[in-house]
C-alpha cells in the first residue's frame, strides 16, 4: 500500500508536467494562415452595417441577446438566416461592461460558496478532530478541478468539435482560444475567459459536495483520486449533455436535443450527480466507527450557521449568474432564490417543531440549503409563487429522507448530502417541468413552445433517469477502482485519532 501511495504521489507531478508541456506546444503552434483574396474580390469594399443594424446591436445589449442577429439578411445553403460575407458591426464580438461585471462578480460568489462557505458549513457539522480534513478536501477540490478544467474539462463541456451529444470537443484544451472576446454560442456579452472561469466554479463545488457523505472516514489521497476520475466519467459528460451547445439534454439551446429538458443552474449537473454519487460512495465505504453507538453531533453550530449564510449569499451568483448577464431573467432567478431559501428554512423549522417539539439552528440551516438546492434548476423559469411552492416541497421531502429514511435504511450519510442534494436536486428537476413558464423566461418559446406547460415534465423525468444512471453506475465503478489502487479507509487507529492529525498533521483547535 505504501509503494502504491508513493507511486501515485510520483505520478501526479509527472502528469501535471505533461499537461504544461502540452499547453506550451499548443501555444507555439502557428495560427492558420488567413485565406487569400481571389482576384475577383481583391480591392472589393467590405459591406457596412446600416444605421438600423448598428442601433439593433446596441439594443441587443439591453436585452442580453446576440448583436449579430440583425446582420443576418441572407440565407445560407440550407435556408437558415446568415450574415453576408465580411459584414460586421462595432457591437459584435465585444464584451458588454455591465454583463461582464456581473459575471465576474457571480464567479467570485460561486467560489465563495466553496471557500469558505462549504468548508465552514461542513467543518462545523463534523466532530472537532476532523474539521481541518473537511477544509483540506475543499481546498484540494479547488486546486485539482481548476487544473483539470484548464487542461481538458472546459473544452470537453463547452466545446463542439466532436459534434457529439455527450462530450464537447478539443478546441479549447489548455484554454487555447479562450480570450476576452465573447463565445457567441453561450454568452454574446460576456468575455469567453470570464464565462470559462464562471463555469469552473460550478465544477469545483460539485465534487466538494460529495465530501459531506463520506466525512470523517476516507483517506485524503483516496478522495482526490476519486474526484479526479469522477470529473471525467460523470461531471464533464453530464455538464455537456445539459449545458453544451450540442448537448443531449439542452432543451434551451440545442434544437436537436434528444431530451428537451431544462436545468437553469445545476439541479441535475451539480446536485443530482454529487448527491447520488455520495450515496453510492458512502455505502461502499461503510459506516463510521461507532456510528449508532457514539454521539456524533456537530461540534460547532456557529460555524454551521455562518457557513449556511455564506452559501445563501454565494447562491445568488450560482442562480442569478446562470442568466449569463444582468438582465430580467437574472432578476427573476434572484427573486426565486430568495423566496425558496427563506420559505424552506421556515417550513423546515415548523415541521421540526411539530415533530420534535423544537426548532433547531441545524434545522433552519438544513431547510435553507434544501430550498436553495431545489430551486436551482427552476430559478430562471418560475414565478415568485412557484418559488414559495418549491420552498415547501424542499422542506417536506428532504426532511423525510434526512430524519426517517436514513434511519430506516441505516446508511451513514454523515452530513446529509444525499438527503438534501440528491433528493432536493431530483425534486427540483421534476418540479421545473410543471412550474416553468414563458412569462418568466421568453427563451422557453424558442425550442420548447410546444411542450412548456404541457408535456415538459416528461422530458424532466427522462433527464432525471439519465443523470441517476450515470452518477450511480459511474461512481460504483470508480469507488472500486480507487479501493484497488490506493485503498479507501484509514486504519481504525487513524479514524479514532481523527483525520486532522493522521492526514494533515494539524489540529483545528489547540487549547
N, C-alpha and C positions, 0 to 999 in steps of 0.2 A: 504493500500500500504506500509506503514511504517513497519507493522508487517511482511508482506511478504518479504520485503528487509532484515529485521533483521533475519528472518528465513534463508534466503539464505546465509547471512554472517555467521551464526552459523553453517550451514551445511557444508560450504566449508572446515574449518579445520577438521571437523569430517571425511569427505571423504578422505582428504589427509592422516589423521592418519590411516584410514583403509588401504589405499594403502601402506603406510610404513610398517604396521604390516604384510600385505600380503607378501611384499618383504622379510621381515625378516624371515617369516615362510618358504618361498620358499628357502631362503638361508640355512636354518637349515635342510632341507630335505637331507637325506643321498644319496650319489651318488649310482647309480645302481651297484651292485657287478659285478666284471669282470667275464666273463664266465670261468668255469673251463676247463682246457685242458683234453681231453679224454686220456685214457691210450695209445691209438694208436699214439697220437700225442705228448705225453709228451716227452720232450727232443729233439723233432724234430727241426732242424735248420731252421730259417726263411729264405725265399728266399731273395737274394740280387740283387739289380739292376745292370744291365750291365753298362759298361762304356758309351755305346751309349745312354742308358736311362738317365744316370746322366748328360751327355752333353746336351741331349734334354731338360732336366729340366731347365738348365741354359739358353738355347736358348729361352725357353718359357718366361723367364723374360724379354728378349729383345723385344719379340713380344706381351707381356702382354696377354698371353694365359695360359691355365691350365697346370702346370707342371706334373700333373698326367696322362695326355693323353698318354704319351709314355709308361706308365706302363700297359696299357690295352692290354694285349696279349692273353686273353682268352675270351670266350663267356659266358654270364650268361644264366639263364633258358629261357629267351625269345629271345636269339640270339644276344643281343647287346654286344658291346665290354665291357670287365670288367677287373678289376685288380685282379690277383691271391691273395689268402688269405695271409696276412702277408707281402706282398711286398710293399715297400715304397722307397722314395728317399729323400736325405737331403734337396731338394728344395721344397718338398711338405709340405704345412701347415706352411710355414714361410713367413712373410710379406717381400716384397721387399723394400729396403730402399728408392729408388728413387720414386717409385709409391706411397708408403706410405706418403712420404714427400709432394708430390704434392697434395694428397687428404686431408692432414691436412691443407695445405695452402688454398685449394679450400673451405674447410669447413669454415675457417675464412673469406674468401672473400664473401661467400654467407651470412654469418651472418652480414658482413659489409654492405650488401645491405639493410638490415632492420635497423640495428643500426650502424651508424646513417643515412645511405643513404636515406631510405624511410621516416624516421622521419623528416629529413630536407626538402626533396622534398615536401612531403605533408604539412609539417609545414609552408613552405613559401607560399603555394598556398591558405591556408585558411586566414581568417581575423585574426588580431593580438590577438583578445580576445579568440581565440580558438587554438593558436599554441601549448600550452602545452597539451591540450586534445589529440591532434594527437600523440604527443610524448609519452604520457601515454598509449595510445592504442597500440602503437608499443611495448613498454616495457611490457605491460600486455600480449600481444600475445606471446612474447618470453618466459616469465615465465610459463604461463599456458600451452602452447603447449609442452614445454620441459618436464613438469611433466607428461602430458598425453602420450607423446611419450615413455618416460621411462617405465611407468606403463603398457600400453597396445598397443599404436599406432604402435611402431616399429614391434612388433610381428604380429599384425593384417595386416600389409602391407607386410612384408618380410618373415614372417613365412610360413610354408607349411603343418602343421599338420592337418589342416582342409581339405586338399586336395580339395580346392574349387577354383572356378574361380573368386569369389567375395571377399573373405577375406582370409588372410594368415593362421594364427594358433595361438596357445597359448604358444608355446615352449619358446618364448623369453620374456614373461611377466616379468616386473621388470628387464629387461636386463639380465635375467638368461642365462648363456652360451654365453653372448656377451663379448668375450675376445679379446686379441691381436692377436690371430690366425685368419687367413682369413676365411671368409664364402665362400666356393668354389662355391656356387650356383650363386654368383654375381661378386665377385672380388678376384681372386686367389692370388693376390699380395698385397692386402690391408687388414690391420687389421680389424677384424669384428667390434670392437668398434669405429674405425675411420669411417668405412662405415656407421654405425648407426648414428654417430654424423653428418656426411655429409648430410644424408637424413633428419635428424632433421631440418637442416637449411632451407630446402625446405618447410617442414611442418610449420615452423614459419612464413615465409614470405607470404605464400599463403593466410591465413585469414587476415593478416595485409593489404593486397591489398584491401580487401573489405571496409576497413575504408574510402577510398577515396570517395566512392559513398555516404556515409551517414554522412560525416564530418559535424560538427557544429550543429547537431540536434538529436543525440541519446545518451541516458544516458550510462555512463561508465559501470555500472553493467549489463545493458541490452546487450551491445556489448560483454562483456566477457561471459555471459551465452549463447548467440547465437553462439559464436565461439566454446565454449566447446561442445555444441551439434552438431554443424556443422562438426566438425572434425570426429565424429563417423558416422554421417549419409552420408556425402558427401566425405570428403577428404580420410579417410582411405580406404573405398571401392574402390574409383577411383584410388588411388595410387597403390593398389594391382592389380587391373584389368589391369593397363597399365605397371607396372614395376615388379610386383611379379612374381616369377618363375612359378606359376601355373595360372597366370592372364588371364582373358578372352581376353584381347586385347594386350597381349605381343607377338607381332609377331616375335621379335628377339629371345627370349629365350624359348618360350613355343611352341613346335611343334604342340601341340593340341589346340592352341588358337582358340576360336570360331570366333574372328575377328582378322585377321592378320594385325594389324595396327602398325604404328611407332610413337614414341614420344621420341625424344632423350633426352630432358631436361625439358619437362613440358608444352607443348602447351595446352594439354587437362587437365592434372592433376593440374597444377598451374593456368594458365591464363584463361582458359575457365571456370573452376569451380568458381574461385573467381570473374571473371567479370560478368558472368551470374547471380550468386548469388547476387552480388552487385546491379544489375539492379532490381531484384525482391524485395530486401530489401528496396531500396530507393523509389520504387513506393508504397510499402505498408506503409512505414514510412511517406511519403508525403514530400512536398517541405519545404525548409527553410522559416522562417518568412521573408516576404519582398522580396522573390525571384521574379525576373522580375520587381520589383519596385525600389529596392535599389541597389546601386553599391556593388558588392561582388567580386571585383578584388583581386588577390593575394596581400598579404601585404608586401612580401619581395622577389623580384625576384632573389636577390643574393643567398638567401638560396635555392631557386628552382634550380638555376644553379649548385651550389655546390652539392646539393643532386643528381641531374641528373648525374653529373660527377662521384660521388661515386657509383651510380647504375651501370654505364657503367663499371667501374673498377671491381666491385664485380661480374658482369655478366660473367666475364671470368671464375671464379670459378663455376658459375652456368652451363655454357655450356661446356667449355673445361673440367671441372671437371667431367662432366657426362660420359666421356670416362672411368672413374674409373681407371685411370692410366696415366702416362706421355708417351703417345705413339703417333703414327701417326694420329690416329683418333682425339685425343685431339688437335693436331696441326691444323687439318682441321677445327675443331669446333672453335678454337681460331681465325683462319683467317676469317671464315664466319661471326662470331660475330662482328669482327672489321668492315668488309666491309658493312654488313647490317645496323649496327647502324650509321656509318658515312654517308652512302648514303641516308638513310631515313631522317636523320636530314637535309641534304642538299636539298633533294627533297621537304620536308615539307615546308622549307623556301621559295623555288621557287614557290610552289603552293600558299602560303600565299602572296607572293609578287605580283603574278598575280591577285589574288582575292581581296586583301585588299590594295595593293599599298605599303606594307612594310613587312619586315621580322623581326619578334619579337623574343626575347630571349625565351619566352614561347613556340613559335612555334618550334624553334631549339630543345629545351629540349623535347617537346612532340614527335617530329619526331624521335629523338634518342631513347627514351624509346619504341616507337612503333616499330622501327626497331629491337630492342633487343627482344621484345615480339614475333614478327612474326618469327624471325629466330630461336627461341628457339627449337621448335620441329624438325626443319630441320638441325640444326647446324652441327651435326656429319654425315650428309648424302649428303650434296650438295657441288657443286664446287664453287669457288670464283665468277664465272659469275652468278651462281644461287643465290648467296647471294646478288649480286647487284640487280637482278630482284626482290628478296624478299624485298629489301630496297625500291624500287619504289612502290610496292603494299602496303607496310607498311606505306608509307606516304599518298598515294592517298585515300585508302578506309577508314582508321580511320579518316582522315581529314574530309571526307564527313559526317561521323557519328557524330563527335565532333561538327562540325560547322553547318551542315544543319539538320541532322536527329533529333538531340537533341532539337533543336529549334522548329522543325515542330511538334514533338510529345509532347514536353513540360515537360518531366521528369527531375527531379533535380539530375542528376549525378554530384555531386559537383565538383569532381576533375577528371572527365572523366575516371573513372575506367572501365565502360562498353565500352566506345568508343575506348579505347586503348587496354585493356586487353582481354575483351570478344571478341570483333571484331578481334583484332590482333591475339589472340590465335586460333580463328576459321580459319582465313585466312591461318595462318602458318601451321596448321594441314592439311589443304586441299592441299596447295602448296607442302608440303612434299611428297604427293602421286604422284605428277608429276615430281618433281626435284630430288628425291633420286636416287643415283646411286652406284652400286657396285665398281666403280672406286675409290670412296672416302672411302667407308666402306665395306670391304670384308665380314663382318658379315651378310650383306644382302643376301648373297648367301647361307646361311645355311638353313633357313626355308622359305625364300621368293623369291628364284631364279626364280620361275615360274610366279611371278606377278610383280616384280620390273620393272618399265618401261613399264608395260602393264596395268594391272587392279588394281594396288596398290591404286590408287586414290579412287576406290570404297570402299575399306576397310577403308580408311581415313574418308570418308563420314559417314560410319556406326559408327565409333568411335566418331565422332563429334556429331551424333544424340544421342548416348547413354550418352555422357557427358552432353549435353544440358538438356536431360530429368532428369538425376539425380540431377544436380545443381538446375534447376528451381523448380522441384517438392519438393525436399528436403528443399530448402530454403523457399519456400512458406509455408510449414507446420511449420517449425521451427520458422519463424517470428511470426506466430500467437500464437504458444506456449509461446514464450517469452513475447508477448504482454499480454497474460493472467496471466502469473506468476509474472512478475515484471514491466510490462509496458515498453514502448519504448522511448517515447519522454520526455524531461524535460518540466517543465512548461514554458509558454510563457515568463514569467519574467526571468527565468533562461537562456533561449535561447537568450534573448535580452542582458542580462548581459554578457554572454559568459561562455562556459563550463570550462574554466581555473579556474575561481573563484567558480562557483557553484559545480563542480565535484571534484576539487582538491585543492581549497583554495590557489591558487598560481597565479601569473601573469608572463607572459613571458617577459614583459618589464616594468621596473619601472624607469621612467624618472622624 
